[in-house]
């Protein structure tokens, strides 16, 4: 991950940016779950994420990323409520 001036971000800056993005998307997901069924929101977010990955990754990188998702699926923790709305 690099800035527009090609200087790479520090690991701390990357973590901060990832957390900011995660928090913003989580907040928006909660808002959407008030208006729509949680499965609709989740499936739409997943579809968009996969399209982004397909756009920015090489085909072999995309396939490897999907493999990691499948391999690590059992370790994903649900939100404590089980329902976002």
MODELLER restraints for C-alpha pairs under 7 A, 6 or more apart:
rsr = mdl.restraints
at = mdl.atoms
rsr.add(forms.Gaussian(group=physical.xy_distance, feature=features.Distance(at['CA:1:A'], at['CA:8:A']), mean=6.02, stdev=0.5))
rsr.add(forms.Gaussian(group=physical.xy_distance, feature=features.Distance(at['CA:1:A'], at['CA:9:A']), mean=6.36, stdev=0.5))
rsr.add(forms.Gaussian(group=physical.xy_distance, feature=features.Distance(at['CA:2:A'], at['CA:8:A']), mean=4.17, stdev=0.5))
rsr.add(forms.Gaussian(group=physical.xy_distance, feature=features.Distance(at['CA:2:A'], at['CA:9:A']), mean=5.74, stdev=0.5))
rsr.add(forms.Gaussian(group=physical.xy_distance, feature=features.Distance(at['CA:3:A'], at['CA:9:A']), mean=6.69, stdev=0.5))
rsr.add(forms.Gaussian(group=physical.xy_distance, feature=features.Distance(at['CA:29:A'], at['CA:41:A']), mean=6.88, stdev=0.5))
rsr.add(forms.Gaussian(group=physical.xy_distance, feature=features.Distance(at['CA:30:A'], at['CA:84:A']), mean=6.34, stdev=0.5))
rsr.add(forms.Gaussian(group=physical.xy_distance, feature=features.Distance(at['CA:32:A'], at['CA:41:A']), mean=6.73, stdev=0.5))
rsr.add(forms.Gaussian(group=physical.xy_distance, feature=features.Distance(at['CA:33:A'], at['CA:41:A']), mean=6.54, stdev=0.5))
rsr.add(forms.Gaussian(group=physical.xy_distance, feature=features.Distance(at['CA:33:A'], at['CA:84:A']), mean=6.17, stdev=0.5))
rsr.add(forms.Gaussian(group=physical.xy_distance, feature=features.Distance(at['CA:33:A'], at['CA:85:A']), mean=5.60, stdev=0.5))
rsr.add(forms.Gaussian(group=physical.xy_distance, feature=features.Distance(at['CA:34:A'], at['CA:85:A']), mean=5.55, stdev=0.5))
rsr.add(forms.Gaussian(group=physical.xy_distance, feature=features.Distance(at['CA:38:A'], at['CA:84:A']), mean=6.45, stdev=0.5))
rsr.add(forms.Gaussian(group=physical.xy_distance, feature=features.Distance(at['CA:53:A'], at['CA:62:A']), mean=6.55, stdev=0.5))
rsr.add(forms.Gaussian(group=physical.xy_distance, feature=features.Distance(at['CA:54:A'], at['CA:62:A']), mean=6.18, stdev=0.5))
